[in-house]
């Protein structure tokens, strides 16, 4: 594979195919929700412009691009649009559904699904059942605190929509409808979205004013989603394929030397104290009855707390992380006990990425800095140190300030991430 443009940082950035690329990584005015990227919100999402540039620069058309932390599927969509095959895995069942839907072309004529006719029938049936007071009861069994997170009338409407979706026969269309229902449930919930961890409901005065219309939101969202999927379907080159499946990044179910490039945004730390993907998607998982897998947080990196903390800190093959944790271990061993396992799990994931990549290929990681007990930790540097232990060579890193995000900037636990790095590694 040619390594043109892959050496040190320069003013002109060149792809493997000789294309000259802009160096600005901020994308402050870019539309980050075009095509299927706008189907559903997702926290700490890699924006498509970054995924596109990394894929364009560090892979070739016809290659196979892997995202072992695929989340909402940004990398998969961009790889397909650029004529690459893509494979994605995650441990979060809702992420897998969303990634699959975003990266699946649908010919609505061939599937015999007409959104206008479907919505007309849904609206008519809802009005009839509402007048007859025959809407389904709130499905209290799907979540122990359902009526804490949703008003009772909202639950009845959401369950009505759930039952209507079950009648749709085409698998791909039905999956799209599940994503629309998830978005409807999230936007109709009592969640106070100013909280980064999605653990709080709105204040009582705000709850009184909160009068969601789930059926109306579903109608508008489905119409928009069908347009997005149709445009995506038209834009994808023929022959581009995507595969999405459950997978633990620490033990990838892929053959060695089978992937041409990795483009991914791994977690920045243990879920308990950083971005709570499982917490964020818990209501979607409940409403869609995604119960076929273990609780996703139990499979997240760093879930199991460390034992023998002081000895593990000494063994950590990242000088940057080791120094910070060594300073903390005497005065806050419990916090170190929570944080430490993530770095070993992250190393295990990097080793798997190195194993499945072909020789002379690239691994592109988008990582954000984090803090532990308000002590900042440079995750770019930590990633490079752990990656070298896994066998990678560090090619270069780029940095960007994050102009906008789903999670609030300031929360009760402190200020959230405002900078991220694109770390480029090579198997050469």
C-alpha positions in Angstrom: 0.0 0.0 0.0 1.3 3.5 -0.9 2.2 5.6 2.1 2.0 8.9 0.2 0.9 11.7 2.5 1.0 9.5 5.6 4.2 10.7 7.2 4.6 13.7 9.4 2.0 16.4 9.7 2.2 18.9 6.7 0.3 21.9 5.4 -1.0 19.7 2.5 -2.8 16.5 3.4 -2.9 13.8 0.7 -4.9 10.7 0.5 -3.5 7.3 -0.5 -5.2 7.9 -3.9 -3.4 11.3 -4.3 -6.4 13.5 -3.4 -5.5 16.8 -1.7 -7.5 17.2 1.5 -8.1 20.3 3.7 -6.3 20.3 7.0 -9.0 22.0 9.1 -10.6 19.4 11.4 -13.0 21.6 13.3 -15.9 21.5 10.8 -17.7 24.1 12.9 -20.2 25.0 10.1 -20.6 21.6 8.6 -23.9 19.7 8.4 -23.2 16.7 10.6 -26.7 15.2 10.1 -27.0 14.7 6.3 -28.5 11.5 4.9 -29.0 8.8 7.5 -26.7 10.5 10.0 -29.8 12.5 11.0 -31.9 9.5 11.8 -31.3 9.5 15.6 -29.2 11.3 18.2 -26.3 9.5 19.8 -23.8 10.7 22.5 -20.1 11.4 21.7 -20.7 10.6 18.1 -17.9 10.9 15.6 -19.0 13.5 13.1 -19.2 12.1 9.5 -16.8 14.7 8.1 -14.0 13.3 10.3 -14.9 9.7 9.4 -15.0 10.6 5.7 -11.6 12.3 5.7 -9.9 9.4 7.6 -11.4 6.8 5.3 -10.5 8.9 2.3 -6.9 9.4 3.4 -6.1 6.0 5.0 -7.9 3.4 2.9 -8.5 2.6 -0.8 -11.7 2.1 -2.7 -12.8 -1.5 -2.6 -11.1 -2.1 0.8 -12.7 -3.3 4.0 -13.0 -0.8 6.8 -13.6 -1.9 10.4 -15.2 0.0 13.3 -15.0 -2.2 16.4 -16.9 0.5 18.5 -19.4 1.3 15.8 -21.9 3.1 18.0 -24.4 4.8 15.7 -22.7 3.7 12.5 -21.0 6.9 11.3 -18.0 5.1 9.9 -20.1 2.4 8.2 -22.2 4.9 6.4 -19.2 7.0 5.2 -17.3 3.9 4.1 -20.2 2.7 2.0 -20.7 6.1 0.4 -17.0 6.1 -0.6 -17.1 2.7 -2.2 -15.6 0.6 0.7 -17.1 -2.4 2.4 -17.6 -1.9 6.1 -17.9 -4.0 9.2 -19.0 -2.8 12.6 -19.5 -4.3 16.0 -20.6 -3.0 19.4 -21.9 -4.4 22.7 -24.9 -2.0 22.9 -28.0 -3.6 21.3 -29.5 -0.2 20.5 -26.3 1.0 18.8 -26.3 -2.2 16.7 -29.9 -1.5 15.5 -29.2 2.1 14.8 -25.9 1.4 12.9 -27.6 -1.4 10.9 -30.5 0.9 9.9 -28.3 3.9 9.0 -26.1 1.7 6.7 -28.9 -0.3 5.0 -30.2 0.9 1.7 -33.9 0.4 1.3 -36.0 0.3 -1.9 -39.4 1.3 -0.5 -41.2 0.4 -3.8 -39.7 -3.1 -3.8 -40.5 -3.6 -0.1 -44.1 -2.4 -0.8 -44.0 0.1 2.0 -45.8 3.4 1.5 -45.1 5.7 4.4 -48.1 8.0 3.6 -50.5 5.1 3.6 -49.0 3.6 6.8 -49.2 6.9 8.6 -52.8 7.6 7.4 -53.9 4.2 8.8 -52.0 4.8 12.1 -53.5 8.2 12.6 -57.0 6.9 11.9 -56.7 3.9 14.2 -55.2 6.1 17.0 -58.1 8.5 16.8 -60.7 5.7 16.9 -59.0 3.9 19.9 -58.5 7.2 21.7 -62.2 8.1 21.4 -63.2 4.6 22.5 -60.7 4.8 25.4 -59.2 1.6 24.0 -55.5 2.5 23.7 -53.2 -0.1 25.2 -52.1 0.2 28.8 -48.7 1.4 29.8 -46.4 -1.7 29.5 -45.0 -1.4 33.0 -43.1 -4.7 32.7 -40.5 -3.3 30.2 -38.9 -0.9 32.8 -39.3 -0.8 36.6 -39.7 3.0 36.7 -41.5 3.5 33.4 -44.0 6.1 34.8 -41.0 8.0 36.3 -39.6 8.6 32.9 -42.8 8.9 30.9 -46.3 10.3 31.5 -49.1 7.7 31.4 -50.7 9.1 28.3 -47.4 9.1 26.5 -46.8 5.4 27.4 -50.2 4.5 25.9 -49.4 6.3 22.7 -45.9 4.7 22.5 -47.3 1.2 23.1 -49.9 1.8 20.4 -47.1 2.7 18.0 -45.1 -0.3 19.1 -48.1 -2.6 18.2 -48.6 -0.9 14.8 -44.9 -1.5 13.9 -45.2 -5.2 14.7 -47.6 -5.5 11.8 -45.0 -4.4 9.3 -43.6 -7.5 7.5 -40.4 -6.2 5.8 -37.5 -6.6 8.2 -35.5 -3.6 7.1 -38.5 -1.3 7.1 -39.6 -2.5 10.5 -36.1 -1.8 11.9 -36.3 1.7 10.5 -39.6 2.1 12.3 -38.1 0.9 15.5 -35.5 3.7 15.2 -38.2 6.2 14.6 -40.1 4.9 17.7 -36.9 5.2 19.7 -36.5 8.8 18.7 -40.1 9.4 19.5 -39.8 7.9 22.9 -36.6 9.8 23.7 -38.1 13.2 22.7 -41.4 12.4 24.5 -39.7 11.3 27.8 -39.4 13.3 31.0 -35.6 13.3 30.8 -33.8 16.5 31.6 -31.4 16.6 28.7 -29.1 19.1 30.5 -27.8 16.2 32.5 -24.8 14.5 30.8 -25.7 11.2 32.5 -29.4 11.2 31.7 -30.3 10.3 35.3 -32.7 13.2 36.1 -36.2 14.1 35.0 -37.5 17.6 34.4 -38.2 19.8 37.4 -41.9 19.7 38.5 -42.7 23.1 37.0 -41.1 22.0 33.7 -43.0 18.7 33.8 -46.3 20.5 34.0 -45.4 22.4 30.8 -44.1 19.2 29.1 -46.9 18.1 26.8 -45.5 15.8 24.2 -47.4 14.5 21.2 -45.8 11.0 20.4 -48.0 10.2 17.4 -47.4 13.6 15.8 -43.7 13.4 16.4 -43.6 9.8 15.0 -45.5 11.0 11.9 -43.1 13.9 11.2 -40.0 11.8 12.0 -41.0 8.9 9.8 -41.6 11.2 6.8 -38.2 12.7 7.3 -36.5 9.4 7.8 -37.9 7.8 4.7 -36.5 10.8 2.7 -33.1 10.3 4.3 -32.9 6.6 3.7 -34.1 7.1 0.1 -31.3 9.7 -0.5 -28.7 7.4 1.1 -29.9 4.5 -1.0 -29.5 6.6 -4.2 -26.0 7.8 -3.1 -24.4 4.4 -2.2 -22.3 3.0 -5.0 -23.5 -0.4 -6.2 -21.7 -3.2 -4.5 -20.8 -1.4 -1.3 -21.6 -3.7 1.6 -22.0 -3.3 5.3 -22.1 -5.9 8.1 -23.1 -5.1 11.6 -23.0 -7.5 14.5 -22.6 -7.9 18.3 -18.9 -8.0 19.2 -16.5 -7.3 22.1 -13.6 -5.3 20.8 -11.3 -7.2 23.2 -11.9 -10.4 21.3 -12.9 -9.6 17.7 -14.5 -12.5 15.8 -12.5 -11.7 12.6 -9.7 -13.4 10.9 -6.1 -12.1 11.3 -4.9 -9.8 8.4 -8.5 -9.5 7.1 -9.1 -5.7 7.4 -7.7 -2.9 5.2 -8.3 0.0 7.7 -9.7 0.7 11.1 -11.6 4.0 11.7 -13.2 4.2 15.2 -13.9 6.4 18.2 -13.3 4.2 21.2 -14.6 5.0 24.7 -12.6 7.6 26.6 -12.8 5.7 29.9 -14.9 3.4 32.0 -18.6 4.0 31.4 -19.3 4.5 35.1 -17.4 7.8 35.1 -17.4 9.0 31.5 -20.0 8.8 28.7 -22.8 6.4 29.7 -23.8 4.9 26.4 -25.9 2.2 28.2 -27.5 4.7 30.4 -28.3 6.9 27.5 -29.9 4.1 25.5 -31.7 2.4 28.4 -35.2 3.7 27.5 -34.8 2.8 23.8 -33.7 -0.7 24.8 -36.8 -1.0 27.0 -39.3 0.2 24.5 -37.9 -1.8 21.7 -37.6 -4.9 23.9 -33.9 -5.4 23.0 -33.4 -8.0 25.7 -31.5 -10.7 23.8 -28.1 -9.6 25.0 -26.5 -9.1 28.4 -26.6 -5.6 29.9 -24.3 -3.6 27.7 -22.6 -1.8 30.5 -21.3 -5.2 31.8 -19.4 -5.7 28.6 -18.0 -2.1 28.4 -14.3 -1.5 28.7 -13.2 -1.3 32.4 -16.5 -2.5 33.9 -14.9 -4.8 36.4 -13.0 -2.9 39.1 -9.4 -3.7 39.7 -7.9 -5.8 42.5 -4.2 -5.4 43.6 -4.4 -1.8 42.5 -0.8 -0.7 43.4 0.8 -3.6 41.5 -1.5 -3.1 38.5 -0.6 0.6 38.3 3.1 -0.4 38.1 2.4 -2.8 35.3 0.4 -0.3 33.2 2.3 0.2 29.9 1.4 3.9 29.6 3.7 6.3 31.3 1.2 9.1 31.1 -1.7 7.2 32.7 0.6 5.5 35.2 2.0 8.8 36.5 -1.5 10.2 37.1 -2.8 7.0 38.8 0.3 6.7 40.9 -0.3 10.2 42.2 -3.9 9.3 43.1 -3.5 5.8 44.5 -2.5 6.8 48.0 -5.3 9.4 48.6 -8.1 7.8 46.6 -7.5 4.1 45.9 -11.2 3.5 45.2 -11.2 5.9 42.3 -8.1 4.3 40.9 -9.7 0.9 41.4 -12.6 2.0 39.1 -10.4 3.7 36.5 -7.5 1.4 36.1 -9.1 -1.6 34.4 -10.2 0.5 31.4 -6.6 1.0 30.3 -5.9 -2.7 30.2 -9.1 -3.4 28.3 -8.2 -0.6 25.9 -4.8 -2.2 25.3 -6.6 -5.6 24.7 -8.8 -3.9 22.1 -5.7 -2.3 20.4 -4.0 -5.7 20.2 -7.1 -7.1 18.5 -7.2 -4.2 16.0 -3.5 -4.8 15.2 -4.2 -8.5 14.7 -7.0 -8.1 12.2 -5.4 -5.4 10.2 -3.3 -6.3 7.1 0.4 -5.3 7.1 1.2 -1.7 6.1 -2.4 -0.6 7.0 -3.7 2.2 9.1 -5.7 2.4 12.4 -7.4 5.8 13.0 -8.7 6.5 16.5 -10.7 9.5 17.4 -10.3 10.1 21.2 -11.2 12.8 23.6 -9.2 13.9 26.7 -10.7 13.0 30.1 -10.0 13.7 33.7 -9.8 11.5 36.9 -10.6 13.4 40.1 -10.3 16.6 38.1 -6.8 15.8 37.0 -6.6 16.1 33.2 -5.4 13.0 31.2 -4.1 13.4 27.7 -5.8 10.4 25.9 -3.9 11.1 22.7 -0.6 10.4 24.5 -2.1 7.4 26.4 -3.4 6.0 23.2 0.0 6.2 21.5 1.8 4.6 24.4 -0.7 1.7 24.6 -0.7 1.3 20.8 3.0 0.9 20.7 2.7 -1.8 23.3 0.2 -3.5 21.0 2.6 -3.4 18.0 1.6 -0.2 16.2 3.8 2.6 15.0 2.5 6.2 15.6 2.3 8.1 12.3 0.8 11.4 13.4 -2.0 13.0 15.4 -4.4 15.8 14.6 -6.5 17.9 17.1 -9.8 19.7 17.0 -11.9 21.8 19.3 -15.5 20.5 19.5 -17.8 23.2 18.4 -21.1 21.6 19.4 -22.2 18.4 21.1 -25.3 16.5 22.4 -24.1 16.2 26.0 -24.0 19.6 27.9 -20.7 21.4 28.3 -21.2 22.0 32.0 -22.7 19.4 34.3 -22.8 18.8 38.1 -19.8 16.6 37.8 -17.7 19.2 35.9 -17.0 20.4 32.4 -17.3 17.8 29.6 -14.8 17.1 26.8 -14.1 20.1 24.5 -11.1 18.7 22.5 -10.5 15.5 20.7 -7.6 14.0 18.8 -7.3 11.9 15.6 -4.5 9.4 16.3 -3.1 7.7 13.2 -1.3 4.4 13.7 0.3 2.0 11.3 0.9 -1.7 11.3 4.1 -1.2 9.2 
